[in-house]
Amino acid sequence: MPKVPTPGQSTPSVGRAGAPTSRTRVQAWLIYLLWAVVIIALDQASKAWITGHFSHGQRVNMLPFFDFTLLYNTGAAFSFLADGGGAQRWLFTAIALLAAGFILRWLYTQAEQRLLCTALICILGGALGNAIDRLLHGHVVDFLLFYWHNWFFPAFNVADIAITCGAGLLILDEILRARRTR
């Protein structure tokens, strides 16, 4: 039975002309999906904990520059379109679901590209984590608040961290790919 990669490993089983076999590709795809589910579970568990222990707007200081807080974001990143009258809920949910379909296909076709796939599972898990919030609550639960004196970074959550890490890994993958083709 072919060995299936975890993020950080490549697929060892190849067919003719060095291409991964269909079976290996499916196995790798399923492992990547499992990692996305782990991200979604961590995101949803952290949001469930914070909503169960905090009231809206409550802040608990943890460090001189970091608080736990409970905020609701009806928009996208940095509350973009938060005043959209409710339509943004469905717009951002539809975008997340379309992106998820695109990412699932991309993961399958590029299963041997471990850095690319790691980036994609981070984005997939984060996008679906926030989409679940929008579907269930009509808003995204944010609870990590960093600040310095009177400057505040917008509150965010585990899904946002995963999306940001995934975007960074996509950039790194493209830089490394460009260097390899020189």
VOPAGU-2260 file (C-alpha; in pm, 1 decimal, decimal comma):
REM VOPAGU-2260
SITE   aa  ch    i         X         Y         Z
SITE  MET   A    0       0,0       0,0       0,0
SITE  PRO   A    1     152,3     338,2     -97,1
SITE  LYS   A    2     257,1     573,4     176,5
SITE  VAL   A    3      36,7     886,1     202,9
SITE  PRO   A    4     201,0    1220,5     274,4
SITE  THR   A    5     134,5    1443,8     568,3
SITE  PRO   A    6     198,4    1813,3     524,5
SITE  GLY   A    7     571,2    1846,1     474,8
SITE  GLN   A    8     616,6    1512,5     295,0
SITE  SER   A    9     590,0    1427,8     -73,2
SITE  THR   A   10     402,2    1140,8    -233,7
SITE  PRO   A   11     639,1     845,8    -287,9
SITE  SER   A   12     434,6     634,7    -531,0
SITE  VAL   A   13     442,5     736,5    -893,8
SITE  GLY   A   14     307,1     585,3   -1211,2
SITE  ARG   A   15     431,9     619,9   -1567,0
SITE  ALA   A   16     636,8     927,2   -1654,0
SITE  GLY   A   17     677,0    1013,2   -1283,5
SITE  ALA   A   18     311,1    1114,4   -1228,7
SITE  PRO   A   19     142,6    1011,3    -901,5
SITE  THR   A   20     -88,5     714,6    -931,3
SITE  SER   A   21    -459,5     779,1    -901,7
SITE  ARG   A   22    -475,2     577,9    -579,6
SITE  THR   A   23    -187,3     770,2    -421,6
SITE  ARG   A   24    -340,6    1100,5    -530,6
SITE  VAL   A   25    -674,7    1013,0    -367,8
SITE  GLN   A   26    -500,8     901,5     -48,3
SITE  ALA   A   27    -298,1    1223,1     -32,8
SITE  TRP   A   28    -612,1    1427,9    -101,8
SITE  LEU   A   29    -794,4    1257,0     185,2
SITE  ILE   A   30    -504,4    1321,3     423,8
SITE  TYR   A   31    -502,0    1687,3     323,2
SITE  LEU   A   32    -877,3    1704,8     383,8
SITE  LEU   A   33    -826,1    1555,2     727,3
SITE  TRP   A   34    -582,6    1836,1     809,7
SITE  ALA   A   35    -839,8    2092,9     693,7
SITE  VAL   A   36   -1097,4    1929,4     922,1
SITE  VAL   A   37    -851,0    1960,2    1213,4
SITE  ILE   A   38    -818,9    2334,0    1143,0
SITE  ILE   A   39   -1198,2    2371,2    1128,1
SITE  ALA   A   40   -1236,6    2176,6    1454,0
SITE  LEU   A   41    -977,1    2390,8    1634,8
SITE  ASP   A   42   -1141,6    2705,9    1503,7
SITE  GLN   A   43   -1493,2    2602,8    1601,1
SITE  ALA   A   44   -1385,6    2470,2    1942,9
SITE  SER   A   45   -1205,6    2795,3    2026,7
SITE  LYS   A   46   -1508,4    2999,2    1918,3
SITE  ALA   A   47   -1744,5    2778,1    2118,7
SITE  TRP   A   48   -1527,1    2819,5    2427,2
SITE  ILE   A   49   -1504,5    3196,7    2397,4
SITE  THR   A   50   -1879,1    3241,3    2334,9
SITE  GLY   A   51   -1952,6    3014,7    2631,3
SITE  HIS   A   52   -1729,4    3211,6    2869,4
SITE  PHE   A   53   -1754,6    3572,9    2749,5
SITE  SER   A   54   -2032,6    3817,7    2683,7
SITE  HIS   A   55   -2028,9    4031,3    2369,8
SITE  GLY   A   56   -1767,6    4306,7    2400,1
SITE  GLN   A   57   -1612,1    4166,6    2718,3
SITE  ARG   A   58   -1232,8    4188,5    2731,1
SITE  VAL   A   59    -989,4    4003,2    2953,0
SITE  ASN   A   60    -634,3    4131,7    2956,8
SITE  MET   A   61    -374,1    3859,3    2910,0
SITE  LEU   A   62     -58,6    4059,4    2826,4
SITE  PRO   A   63      20,7    4432,2    2803,0
SITE  PHE   A   64     -52,2    4408,0    2429,0
SITE  PHE   A   65    -307,6    4124,1    2404,0
SITE  ASP   A   66    -663,3    4063,5    2525,5
SITE  PHE   A   67    -921,8    3793,9    2479,4
SITE  THR   A   68   -1247,5    3956,4    2376,3
SITE  LEU   A   69   -1574,1    3851,8    2216,4
SITE  LEU   A   70   -1667,5    4044,9    1905,2
SITE  TYR   A   71   -1896,0    3968,4    1613,2
SITE  ASN   A   72   -1792,0    4055,8    1259,4
SITE  THR   A   73   -2069,7    4063,4     999,5
SITE  GLY   A   74   -1824,4    4166,2     727,4
SITE  ALA   A   75   -1503,8    4022,3     589,8
SITE  ALA   A   76   -1143,6    4098,2     686,9
SITE  PHE   A   77   -1114,0    4418,7     889,9
SITE  SER   A   78   -1498,2    4437,5     895,6
SITE  PHE   A   79   -1510,7    4509,9     522,2
SITE  LEU   A   80   -1878,6    4548,7     420,1
SITE  ALA   A   81   -1994,9    4499,2     779,9
SITE  ASP   A   82   -2268,5    4755,4     713,3
SITE  GLY   A   83   -2399,0    4565,0     409,4
SITE  GLY   A   84   -2747,3    4514,2     550,1
SITE  GLY   A   85   -2719,5    4135,5     574,0
SITE  ALA   A   86   -2653,3    4049,1     210,3
SITE  GLN   A   87   -2280,5    4026,8     282,5
SITE  ARG   A   88   -2348,4    3716,9     494,2
SITE  TRP   A   89   -2458,5    3525,9     186,6
SITE  LEU   A   90   -2201,4    3686,7     -41,2
SITE  PHE   A   91   -1908,0    3588,8     179,5
SITE  THR   A   92   -2052,7    3242,4     242,5
SITE  ALA   A   93   -2091,5    3187,2    -132,8
SITE  ILE   A   94   -1736,5    3309,2    -196,2
SITE  ALA   A   95   -1601,9    3072,8      72,4
SITE  LEU   A   96   -1791,8    2775,8     -71,5
SITE  LEU   A   97   -1681,8    2852,1    -428,3
SITE  ALA   A   98   -1322,8    2891,4    -309,9
SITE  ALA   A   99   -1352,5    2560,8    -122,5
SITE  GLY   A  100   -1461,2    2383,0    -441,2
SITE  PHE   A  101   -1172,4    2536,5    -634,2
SITE  ILE   A  102    -925,1    2446,7    -357,8
SITE  LEU   A  103   -1050,0    2086,5    -336,9
SITE  ARG   A  104    -988,4    2043,2    -708,9
SITE  TRP   A  105    -649,8    2214,2    -685,4
SITE  LEU   A  106    -548,9    1989,7    -394,3
SITE  TYR   A  107    -636,4    1680,7    -596,4
SITE  THR   A  108    -449,2    1784,5    -909,9
SITE  GLN   A  109    -140,9    1905,0    -722,8
SITE  ALA   A  110    -125,2    1640,0    -448,1
SITE  GLU   A  111     250,6    1595,3    -491,2
SITE  GLN   A  112     319,2    1965,4    -423,9
SITE  ARG   A  113     344,4    1951,8     -45,3
SITE  LEU   A  114     405,7    2321,7      28,4
SITE  LEU   A  115     128,5    2429,5    -207,1
SITE  CYS   A  116    -111,9    2176,3     -54,5
SITE  THR   A  117     -22,7    2280,8     299,6
SITE  ALA   A  118    -103,4    2640,3     203,0
SITE  LEU   A  119    -430,3    2531,0      45,0
SITE  ILE   A  120    -547,0    2326,2     345,4
SITE  CYS   A  121    -482,2    2624,2     573,7
SITE  ILE   A  122    -690,9    2849,9     349,6
SITE  LEU   A  123    -960,4    2584,4     307,7
SITE  GLY   A  124    -989,9    2516,5     680,3
SITE  GLY   A  125    -998,2    2885,0     766,3
SITE  ALA   A  126   -1247,9    2979,3     496,5
SITE  LEU   A  127   -1484,0    2698,1     595,1
SITE  GLY   A  128   -1443,9    2776,7     966,0
SITE  ASN   A  129   -1561,8    3133,6     908,0
SITE  ALA   A  130   -1831,3    3018,9     662,3
SITE  ILE   A  131   -1973,5    2791,8     933,4
SITE  ASP   A  132   -2000,6    3095,4    1162,3
SITE  ARG   A  133   -2180,3    3296,6     895,4
SITE  LEU   A  134   -2425,0    3013,6     827,7
SITE  LEU   A  135   -2495,7    2936,3    1193,3
SITE  HIS   A  136   -2480,9    3281,7    1350,5
SITE  GLY   A  137   -2494,2    3542,3    1074,4
SITE  HIS   A  138   -2152,7    3672,3    1181,2
SITE  VAL   A  139   -1797,7    3555,8    1244,6
SITE  VAL   A  140   -1679,2    3520,5    1604,4
SITE  ASP   A  141   -1352,4    3707,4    1666,1
SITE  PHE   A  142   -1169,6    3697,0    1997,0
SITE  LEU   A  143    -795,4    3763,2    1965,5
SITE  LEU   A  144    -716,0    4131,3    2012,1
SITE  PHE   A  145    -365,5    4275,0    1981,1
SITE  TYR   A  146    -293,4    4641,4    2050,5
SITE  TRP   A  147     -28,0    4889,0    2150,9
SITE  HIS   A  148    -132,3    5188,3    2358,7
SITE  ASN   A  149    -417,6    5341,9    2152,7
SITE  TRP   A  150    -350,2    5141,6    1834,8
SITE  PHE   A  151    -564,1    4829,5    1790,0
SITE  PHE   A  152    -524,3    4556,1    1529,5
SITE  PRO   A  153    -869,3    4425,0    1427,9
SITE  ALA   A  154    -976,8    4125,9    1636,9
SITE  PHE   A  155    -940,5    3789,1    1466,8
SITE  ASN   A  156    -973,5    3414,0    1524,8
SITE  VAL   A  157    -808,5    3076,9    1452,3
SITE  ALA   A  158    -962,6    3060,5    1102,9
SITE  ASP   A  159    -810,9    3399,5    1020,5
SITE  ILE   A  160    -471,2    3278,3    1141,3
SITE  ALA   A  161    -499,0    2971,3     916,8
SITE  ILE   A  162    -597,4    3182,4     614,3
SITE  THR   A  163    -310,1    3424,3     676,1
SITE  CYS   A  164     -57,0    3142,2     717,6
SITE  GLY   A  165    -193,1    2976,2     403,9
SITE  ALA   A  166    -158,8    3298,3     204,2
SITE  GLY   A  167     198,5    3338,9     328,4
SITE  LEU   A  168     280,5    2981,5     231,4
SITE  LEU   A  169     129,4    3038,3    -114,2
SITE  ILE   A  170     359,4    3336,1    -163,0
SITE  LEU   A  171     657,9    3133,6     -40,1
SITE  ASP   A  172     564,4    2845,9    -272,3
SITE  GLU   A  173     548,8    3081,6    -569,8
SITE  ILE   A  174     884,7    3240,4    -481,9
SITE  LEU   A  175    1047,3    2897,1    -452,8
SITE  ARG   A  176     881,8    2781,1    -776,2
SITE  ALA   A  177    1012,1    3090,5    -958,7
SITE  ARG   A  178    1363,3    3027,2    -826,4
SITE  ARG   A  179    1353,9    2664,2    -942,6
SITE  THR   A  180    1259,6    2764,8   -1297,0
SITE  ARG   A  181    1542,9    3018,5   -1335,4
